[in-house]
């Protein structure tokens, strides 16, 4: 009888401890997902708005025409095609991130866009944004990597609808983005003299005098 009582004293605390541990893990998981929600909305929402500036000209943005011209000056030709791809990627990637939908396509889009921005627009400058550096793109990449590793959390459309993309599709998207990034980064703007020749208007031959 004494032995049974000792066993009960040992088993009951162990069961209570296990229950408490499970409860703490559940609470920690909920807090983690609550923390991911504003991160997703802010990071994804700002990227979507940034893409909308380029794609639609919203929020005083340059629109496709202005974006195409800028990208061509960086060596990305044809500029309109790159502008459509870049701005659609930013807008779509931002929306997917904010909604927690089709993960990890959203973070992929953000990482790709910010990597291209660093390589083409901020490389070789001091790190600080006030000096044209990569401070903000690097911060955005860090946030996107956090979401890529952690997942969108329970407060997402993926969790609501039980969506999980096939691994082969995710790998295919990642490889495609890597190839496009490599092509974009290796593209170089034309030398100033070549640009001047390209932009010159052809001269017409002088008309011959009439008899």
C-alpha positions as YAML, in Angstrom:
chain: A
units: angstrom
residues:
- id: 1
  name: UNK
  ca: [0.00, 0.00, 0.00]
- id: 2
  name: UNK
  ca: [2.86, 2.34, 0.89]
- id: 3
  name: UNK
  ca: [4.55, 1.46, -2.38]
- id: 4
  name: UNK
  ca: [1.37, 2.33, -4.32]
- id: 5
  name: UNK
  ca: [1.17, 5.67, -2.55]
- id: 6
  name: UNK
  ca: [4.77, 6.50, -3.43]
- id: 7
  name: UNK
  ca: [4.16, 5.59, -7.07]
- id: 8
  name: UNK
  ca: [1.10, 7.86, -7.17]
- id: 9
  name: UNK
  ca: [3.15, 10.73, -5.73]
- id: 10
  name: UNK
  ca: [5.70, 10.21, -8.47]
- id: 11
  name: UNK
  ca: [3.26, 9.74, -11.37]
- id: 12
  name: UNK
  ca: [0.83, 12.60, -10.58]
- id: 13
  name: UNK
  ca: [3.52, 15.35, -10.55]
- id: 14
  name: UNK
  ca: [4.96, 13.95, -13.79]
- id: 15
  name: UNK
  ca: [1.52, 14.08, -15.46]
- id: 16
  name: UNK
  ca: [0.94, 17.62, -14.18]
- id: 17
  name: UNK
  ca: [4.37, 18.70, -15.38]
- id: 18
  name: UNK
  ca: [3.71, 17.25, -18.83]
- id: 19
  name: UNK
  ca: [0.32, 19.02, -19.00]
- id: 20
  name: UNK
  ca: [1.90, 22.33, -17.99]
- id: 21
  name: UNK
  ca: [4.67, 21.90, -20.57]
- id: 22
  name: UNK
  ca: [2.12, 21.22, -23.33]
- id: 23
  name: UNK
  ca: [0.12, 24.28, -22.30]
- id: 24
  name: UNK
  ca: [3.21, 26.48, -22.30]
- id: 25
  name: UNK
  ca: [4.26, 25.25, -25.74]
- id: 26
  name: UNK
  ca: [0.78, 25.95, -27.07]
- id: 27
  name: UNK
  ca: [0.79, 29.46, -25.61]
- id: 28
  name: UNK
  ca: [4.25, 30.08, -27.03]
- id: 29
  name: UNK
  ca: [3.11, 28.90, -30.46]
- id: 30
  name: UNK
  ca: [0.08, 31.22, -30.38]
- id: 31
  name: UNK
  ca: [2.26, 34.18, -29.37]
- id: 32
  name: UNK
  ca: [4.69, 33.36, -32.19]
- id: 33
  name: UNK
  ca: [1.87, 33.32, -34.73]
- id: 34
  name: UNK
  ca: [0.46, 36.59, -33.36]
- id: 35
  name: UNK
  ca: [3.92, 38.11, -33.77]
- id: 36
  name: UNK
  ca: [4.16, 36.89, -37.37]
- id: 37
  name: UNK
  ca: [0.85, 38.53, -38.32]
- id: 38
  name: UNK
  ca: [1.92, 42.21, -38.13]
- id: 39
  name: UNK
  ca: [5.29, 41.32, -39.64]
- id: 40
  name: UNK
  ca: [3.55, 39.73, -42.63]
- id: 41
  name: UNK
  ca: [1.05, 42.54, -43.06]
- id: 42
  name: UNK
  ca: [3.60, 45.37, -42.83]
- id: 43
  name: UNK
  ca: [6.38, 43.73, -44.85]
- id: 44
  name: UNK
  ca: [4.01, 42.33, -47.47]
- id: 45
  name: UNK
  ca: [1.78, 45.39, -47.60]
- id: 46
  name: UNK
  ca: [4.66, 47.80, -48.19]
- id: 47
  name: UNK
  ca: [6.12, 45.57, -50.90]
- id: 48
  name: UNK
  ca: [2.72, 45.35, -52.62]
- id: 49
  name: UNK
  ca: [2.38, 49.15, -52.50]
- id: 50
  name: UNK
  ca: [5.91, 49.51, -53.87]
- id: 51
  name: UNK
  ca: [5.00, 47.19, -56.74]
- id: 52
  name: UNK
  ca: [1.78, 49.12, -57.35]
- id: 53
  name: UNK
  ca: [3.81, 52.31, -57.79]
- id: 54
  name: UNK
  ca: [5.72, 50.65, -60.62]
- id: 55
  name: UNK
  ca: [2.88, 48.60, -62.09]
- id: 56
  name: UNK
  ca: [-0.05, 51.03, -61.92]
- id: 57
  name: UNK
  ca: [1.55, 54.38, -61.10]
- id: 58
  name: UNK
  ca: [-0.28, 54.47, -57.75]
- id: 59
  name: UNK
  ca: [0.99, 56.46, -54.75]
- id: 60
  name: UNK
  ca: [2.81, 58.93, -57.04]
- id: 61
  name: UNK
  ca: [4.77, 56.09, -58.60]
- id: 62
  name: UNK
  ca: [6.48, 56.11, -62.01]
- id: 63
  name: UNK
  ca: [4.20, 53.52, -63.62]
- id: 64
  name: UNK
  ca: [5.38, 50.99, -66.17]
- id: 65
  name: UNK
  ca: [6.80, 53.58, -68.57]
- id: 66
  name: UNK
  ca: [8.98, 55.26, -65.97]
- id: 67
  name: UNK
  ca: [10.04, 51.94, -64.47]
- id: 68
  name: UNK
  ca: [10.95, 50.55, -67.90]
- id: 69
  name: UNK
  ca: [13.12, 53.58, -68.63]
- id: 70
  name: UNK
  ca: [14.92, 53.29, -65.30]
- id: 71
  name: UNK
  ca: [15.54, 49.57, -65.72]
- id: 72
  name: UNK
  ca: [16.89, 50.06, -69.23]
- id: 73
  name: UNK
  ca: [19.37, 52.59, -67.83]
- id: 74
  name: UNK
  ca: [20.61, 49.77, -65.57]
- id: 75
  name: UNK
  ca: [21.10, 47.47, -68.54]
- id: 76
  name: UNK
  ca: [17.88, 45.48, -68.21]
- id: 77
  name: UNK
  ca: [16.48, 45.26, -71.74]
- id: 78
  name: UNK
  ca: [13.80, 45.14, -72.96]
- id: 79
  name: UNK
  ca: [12.88, 47.54, -70.18]
- id: 80
  name: UNK
  ca: [9.12, 47.07, -70.44]
- id: 81
  name: UNK
  ca: [9.35, 43.30, -70.06]
- id: 82
  name: UNK
  ca: [11.62, 43.60, -67.02]
- id: 83
  name: UNK
  ca: [9.36, 46.31, -65.60]
- id: 84
  name: UNK
  ca: [6.28, 44.09, -65.88]
- id: 85
  name: UNK
  ca: [8.09, 41.16, -64.30]
- id: 86
  name: UNK
  ca: [9.67, 43.17, -61.47]
- id: 87
  name: UNK
  ca: [6.60, 45.20, -60.55]
- id: 88
  name: UNK
  ca: [4.22, 42.23, -60.84]
- id: 89
  name: UNK
  ca: [6.60, 40.20, -58.69]
- id: 90
  name: UNK
  ca: [6.71, 42.89, -56.02]
- id: 91
  name: UNK
  ca: [2.96, 43.48, -56.06]
- id: 92
  name: UNK
  ca: [2.06, 39.80, -56.14]
- id: 93
  name: UNK
  ca: [4.76, 38.76, -53.70]
- id: 94
  name: UNK
  ca: [3.71, 41.45, -51.27]
- id: 95
  name: UNK
  ca: [0.06, 40.48, -51.42]
- id: 96
  name: UNK
  ca: [0.84, 36.78, -50.96]
- id: 97
  name: UNK
  ca: [3.06, 37.58, -47.98]
- id: 98
  name: UNK
  ca: [0.49, 39.84, -46.32]
- id: 99
  name: UNK
  ca: [-2.29, 37.28, -46.75]
- id: 100
  name: UNK
  ca: [-0.15, 34.27, -45.84]
- id: 101
  name: UNK
  ca: [-1.20, 32.64, -49.09]
- id: 102
  name: UNK
  ca: [0.74, 30.13, -51.25]
- id: 103
  name: UNK
  ca: [3.75, 30.24, -48.94]
- id: 104
  name: UNK
  ca: [6.70, 30.54, -49.65]
- id: 105
  name: UNK
  ca: [6.08, 32.33, -52.97]
- id: 106
  name: UNK
  ca: [5.57, 35.68, -51.21]
- id: 107
  name: UNK
  ca: [8.91, 35.73, -49.35]
- id: 108
  name: UNK
  ca: [10.62, 34.43, -52.50]
- id: 109
  name: UNK
  ca: [9.30, 37.43, -54.42]
- id: 110
  name: UNK
  ca: [10.49, 39.87, -51.78]
- id: 111
  name: UNK
  ca: [13.96, 38.34, -51.51]
- id: 112
  name: UNK
  ca: [14.34, 38.37, -55.30]
- id: 113
  name: UNK
  ca: [13.22, 41.98, -55.65]
- id: 114
  name: UNK
  ca: [15.44, 43.23, -52.84]
- id: 115
  name: UNK
  ca: [18.45, 41.25, -54.08]
- id: 116
  name: UNK
  ca: [18.08, 42.81, -57.53]
- id: 117
  name: UNK
  ca: [17.71, 46.26, -55.98]
- id: 118
  name: UNK
  ca: [20.92, 45.82, -54.00]
- id: 119
  name: UNK
  ca: [22.87, 44.52, -56.99]
- id: 120
  name: UNK
  ca: [21.66, 47.09, -59.52]
- id: 121
  name: UNK
  ca: [20.87, 50.25, -57.57]
- id: 122
  name: UNK
  ca: [22.66, 50.20, -54.20]
- id: 123
  name: UNK
  ca: [25.88, 48.27, -54.80]
- id: 124
  name: UNK
  ca: [29.10, 50.14, -54.08]
- id: 125
  name: UNK
  ca: [27.42, 52.81, -51.94]
- id: 126
  name: UNK
  ca: [27.63, 53.27, -48.16]
- id: 127
  name: UNK
  ca: [25.20, 51.04, -46.27]
- id: 128
  name: UNK
  ca: [22.90, 53.82, -45.03]
- id: 129
  name: UNK
  ca: [19.66, 54.58, -46.87]
- id: 130
  name: UNK
  ca: [20.30, 58.34, -46.56]
- id: 131
  name: UNK
  ca: [23.37, 57.83, -48.76]
- id: 132
  name: UNK
  ca: [21.64, 55.61, -51.30]
- id: 133
  name: UNK
  ca: [22.80, 52.38, -49.66]
- id: 134
  name: UNK
  ca: [21.21, 48.98, -49.12]
- id: 135
  name: UNK
  ca: [20.05, 49.49, -45.52]
- id: 136
  name: UNK
  ca: [16.33, 49.07, -46.26]
- id: 137
  name: UNK
  ca: [16.62, 46.22, -48.81]
- id: 138
  name: UNK
  ca: [18.77, 44.25, -46.36]
- id: 139
  name: UNK
  ca: [16.22, 44.82, -43.60]
- id: 140
  name: UNK
  ca: [13.47, 43.60, -45.92]
- id: 141
  name: UNK
  ca: [15.47, 40.51, -46.86]
- id: 142
  name: UNK
  ca: [15.97, 39.69, -43.16]
- id: 143
  name: UNK
  ca: [12.21, 39.96, -42.57]
- id: 144
  name: UNK
  ca: [11.45, 37.84, -45.64]
- id: 145
  name: UNK
  ca: [13.94, 35.17, -44.54]
- id: 146
  name: UNK
  ca: [12.28, 35.07, -41.12]
- id: 147
  name: UNK
  ca: [8.89, 34.43, -42.75]
- id: 148
  name: UNK
  ca: [10.41, 31.95, -45.19]
- id: 149
  name: UNK
  ca: [11.82, 29.84, -42.34]
- id: 150
  name: UNK
  ca: [8.97, 30.20, -39.83]
- id: 151
  name: UNK
  ca: [6.06, 29.96, -42.25]
- id: 152
  name: UNK
  ca: [3.04, 32.28, -42.33]
- id: 153
  name: UNK
  ca: [1.59, 31.04, -39.02]
- id: 154
  name: UNK
  ca: [-1.92, 30.00, -38.11]
- id: 155
  name: UNK
  ca: [-3.47, 33.39, -38.93]
- id: 156
  name: UNK
  ca: [-3.07, 32.93, -42.67]
- id: 157
  name: UNK
  ca: [-5.09, 31.82, -45.68]
- id: 158
  name: UNK
  ca: [-2.85, 28.80, -46.10]
- id: 159
  name: UNK
  ca: [-3.76, 27.56, -42.62]
- id: 160
  name: UNK
  ca: [-7.43, 28.49, -43.11]
- id: 161
  name: UNK
  ca: [-7.76, 26.49, -46.35]
- id: 162
  name: UNK
  ca: [-5.18, 23.83, -45.53]
- id: 163
  name: UNK
  ca: [-2.94, 24.78, -48.47]
- id: 164
  name: UNK
  ca: [0.58, 23.44, -48.79]
- id: 165
  name: UNK
  ca: [2.43, 23.80, -52.07]
- id: 166
  name: UNK
  ca: [4.23, 20.74, -53.47]
- id: 167
  name: UNK
  ca: [7.96, 20.75, -52.79]
- id: 168
  name: UNK
  ca: [8.75, 20.24, -56.49]
- id: 169
  name: UNK
  ca: [6.81, 23.42, -57.37]
- id: 170
  name: UNK
  ca: [8.62, 25.41, -54.67]
- id: 171
  name: UNK
  ca: [12.00, 24.19, -55.93]
- id: 172
  name: UNK
  ca: [11.06, 25.02, -59.54]
- id: 173
  name: UNK
  ca: [10.03, 28.56, -58.56]
- id: 174
  name: UNK
  ca: [13.24, 29.07, -56.55]
- id: 175
  name: UNK
  ca: [15.42, 27.88, -59.46]
- id: 176
  name: UNK
  ca: [13.56, 30.08, -61.96]
- id: 177
  name: UNK
  ca: [13.98, 33.11, -59.74]
- id: 178
  name: UNK
  ca: [17.67, 32.34, -59.26]
- id: 179
  name: UNK
  ca: [18.20, 32.16, -63.05]
- id: 180
  name: UNK
  ca: [16.37, 35.46, -63.62]
- id: 181
  name: UNK
  ca: [18.38, 37.11, -60.85]
- id: 182
  name: UNK
  ca: [21.63, 35.89, -62.40]
- id: 183
  name: UNK
  ca: [20.61, 37.24, -65.83]
- id: 184
  name: UNK
  ca: [19.56, 40.57, -64.35]
- id: 185
  name: UNK
  ca: [22.66, 41.01, -62.20]
- id: 186
  name: UNK
  ca: [25.01, 40.17, -65.08]
- id: 187
  name: UNK
  ca: [23.29, 42.67, -67.40]
- id: 188
  name: UNK
  ca: [25.29, 45.87, -67.68]
- id: 189
  name: UNK
  ca: [24.22, 49.29, -68.95]
- id: 190
  name: UNK
  ca: [25.62, 50.38, -72.29]
- id: 191
  name: UNK
  ca: [28.64, 52.72, -72.19]
- id: 192
  name: UNK
  ca: [27.74, 56.44, -72.27]
- id: 193
  name: UNK
  ca: [28.97, 56.85, -75.87]
- id: 194
  name: UNK
  ca: [26.88, 53.89, -77.05]
- id: 195
  name: UNK
  ca: [23.81, 55.31, -75.31]
- id: 196
  name: UNK
  ca: [24.34, 58.67, -77.01]
- id: 197
  name: UNK
  ca: [24.61, 57.03, -80.45]
- id: 198
  name: UNK
  ca: [21.52, 54.93, -79.74]
- id: 199
  name: UNK
  ca: [19.50, 57.98, -78.67]
- id: 200
  name: UNK
  ca: [20.55, 60.16, -81.60]
- id: 201
  name: UNK
  ca: [17.87, 60.98, -84.16]
- id: 202
  name: UNK
  ca: [18.89, 59.91, -87.69]
- id: 203
  name: UNK
  ca: [19.61, 62.90, -89.92]
- id: 204
  name: UNK
  ca: [17.95, 63.17, -93.29]
- id: 205
  name: UNK
  ca: [19.92, 63.82, -96.40]
- id: 206
  name: UNK
  ca: [19.76, 67.36, -97.73]
- id: 207
  name: UNK
  ca: [17.35, 67.79, -100.59]
- id: 208
  name: UNK
  ca: [18.99, 68.28, -104.00]
- id: 209
  name: UNK
  ca: [18.44, 71.68, -105.60]
- id: 210
  name: UNK
  ca: [15.74, 71.76, -108.25]
- id: 211
  name: UNK
  ca: [16.63, 72.84, -111.76]
...
